[in-house]
Each structure stands twice: as structure tokens, then as C-alpha cells.
Amino acid sequence: MTSSTQRFVGETPTPPAGLTRFNALEEAAATAALHEACASSAWGSKLLSRRPYATADDLFAASDAAMAELTAEDLAEAMAGHPPIGRPKPGDPTSSREQRGMAGASEELKAELLELNLAYQEKFGHVFLICATGATAEFMLGQLKIRIENEAEGEREIVRTELGKINRIRLTRLVEEGNDA
């Protein structure tokens, strides 16, 4: 069995059904779908302007390129769409799914994470952003303890990288055939 994003010499890849649907969306609906992946309007506009995408890899490459071009203000807009670690948005299945690693955390660990989250936010002016998918609460706390010591510019680039990982996961969900994984 082959992936729908693999390319073979002489073959034109068939885009995944979800990507075909995304390519066919009216601009407002496509904008809304991209906003669900990332709150940066600049990132979303750049991805919209490059439609249609032949493959998921083309979409991912466009996302990576757009992410690299985001200004500090664009990154701030993107981060504003993310809840603090340990406090997923109520009623938001994406937020809950991505922060699943917090489910078994002790109350003590959650309290320490909240305290450090607030200190991080005070220092950097935004939430601590980490790709939480598949990460344990202990791992995220450890990363927060390390990253709170960073200088602002270095931390901004780490945030850019983490946001890129999150966007890739969310775009993957967008282009999967079932869109319910």
C-alpha cells in the first residue's frame, strides 16, 4: 500500500479527498478552515493564495514557507489562538485532543505548570507554546522550565518551530480523507 502523497516516476499523484475538498472550498470557507489550523491571518492568506495544491506535501511546504515569513506581530496573532498548556479551550475538541497528555497529571504538577505558565507569560508576553500532541505533562513542564530561561528572540524562534509542528499536524487532519482521525 502506498501513501497518497508518494510520487512515482510517470504517475500523477491523486490528492487525498480532504485536500481535494479544501482546494474546492469557497474562499471564506477555506479561510475559516485555515484559521482553525492557525490564527495568523498572514499565514492563512499565504496558503490561500497558493491554492490549489496537488499534494499534501505541497500544502505542507507552503505552510513551512509562510511560517518562516511571519513577523513578530503575525506570531503573536497565531499564539493568541492557543490556550495555555493545562487549560484547553472548553468545548474545543482540537485543544482537548492536543493536550491529552495533561489528563493524568497530578494536581501538584498542574499547579506547578500553571505557576510557570504565568511567569512565562509575564516574561514573554504570550502563552507558552509547545506542540503538545503526544507529549506528557512531565515533558511539557520540563520544556517550560528550560525555555523560560531563554532570551526573547531565541524563544520567538522556538515558538515559530513549535507552531510549525502544530500547523503541520492540523493540516494533516484537514487533508486526511476521513477528516475525523
N, C-alpha and C positions, 0 to 999 in steps of 0.2 A: 504494500500500500504506500502511496506517496502523498506528501503534503500538497495542499492546493497552492502553496506558494513556491514549490520547487519548479525550476525551469529546466527543460531538456532541449538539446540542440534540435532545431527544426520544429519544435512544438510551441504553440502559443498557449501560455498558461490560462486556465479558466479561473477567473477571480472567485473567491468564496462568495456564497449567496449574500452574506451580510455586507460585503464590500460592494457588490452589485446594487443592493438596496441603498447603501449610503451614497453611492455615485448618482443614483436616480432621484434622491430627495430634492425637494424644492429648497432654495437657499435658506429660508427661515428654519425649516426642519433640520437641515444639515448643520446650521449654526447651533441650534439647540442641542443636537447630538454631540457636537464637539465641545460645547460648553459643559456638558455632563462629564466629559473626559478631563477638561482643563478650563479653569475660569479665566484664563488670559484671552482677551479678545484679539490681541495681536497674533497669538499662536493660532487661534481658530481661523482668523482671516487668511493667514498664510496657507493653511491647509485647504481651506475652501477654494482659494484662487488656483490651486493646482489640480483640482478635480477635472476629469475622472482619473482614478487610479487603476492601473492594470493589475496590480498585485498588492497584497497586504504589505509586502516588503517595500514597495514604492511609497505607500502611506507612511510606514514607519520611518523611512529615510526623510520624507518631507517633515515629519514631526521632529526628528532629530535636528534637522537644519533650522526649522523655525525656533526650536528651543535654544539653540546656540545664539540666535539673533535677539533674544528677548533682552530688553533693557531692565534695569533695576526696578523701574515702575511696573513693567509688564510682569516681572517675577512676583512683585508684591500683590498685584491683582490676582495672579494664579494662586498664591498662597492663601489669599483671603477666602478661597473656596474650600479650604481644608480645615476640618475641625481638629482641635488638639488631640494628640495621642491619648487614649484612655477615655475620651469623651466623644464617641461617634455621634453624628447628627441623628437625632431621634427620627425614626421612620425612614431613614435613608439606607436601603439595603447595600449599596456600594460601600458606604462608610463602615457599616457593621461588618461586612464581609472582609474588607481590607484590614480592619482592626481585630479580627478574630483572635489573634494571639494574646489579646488582653483578657480574654474570657476567664482563664484560670488563674489570673494574677491575684495574689493576696491583697488584702486591704492595705497592708503596710507598703507593699510595692506600689500600689496605685496612688497612695498618698505621697510617696517619695517622687513618683513620676509627675504628679500634679505640681508639687512644690518646685521641682526643677523646670517643668514646662513654664511656669510663671516667671522664674528667674531668667530663663532663655528668652522669653517674650519681652521681658523688660530690657535685656541687653541688646537684642537684635531687632525688636520692633515687629516681630511676626511669630507665628506659631512654629514650633519645632516640626520640621517636615522630614519624614523618612518614609521610604517605601516599606510599609508595614506588612504587606502581603507575605505570609509565610514566616514572619518574624515573631519571636516570643517576646513577652513583656520584658523579660530579663535582658534580652539583646537590645531592645529599644532603649531601655534605661541606661545600659552601658554606653550606647552610642550617644545618648543625650549628655551623659557625664563627660565624655570625650569632647563632643562638639561645642559644648558651652564655653570651653576654653579657647576656641578659635577666634581669630580676628574677623571683623565683619566681611571683608572682601573674600577671604578664603571660605568662610561659611556660605556666602552667597553662591559660590561655585559648587559647593557640595549640595546645596539646596537645588540648584539647576540640574545636577546629575540625578538626584533623588526624584525630582519632579518628572524628568525624562523617563525614569523607570516606571513611575506611576502611570504616566500617559501611555506608555507602550502597553502596559497591562490592560488599561481601559480601552485602548484602541483595538487590542486583540479581541476583547469581548465584543466590541462593536462589529467587527468583521467576521466573527465566527458564525457559521451557518445557523445554529440554533438560537444564538444571542441570549441563551439562558444558562450558560455554564457558570 
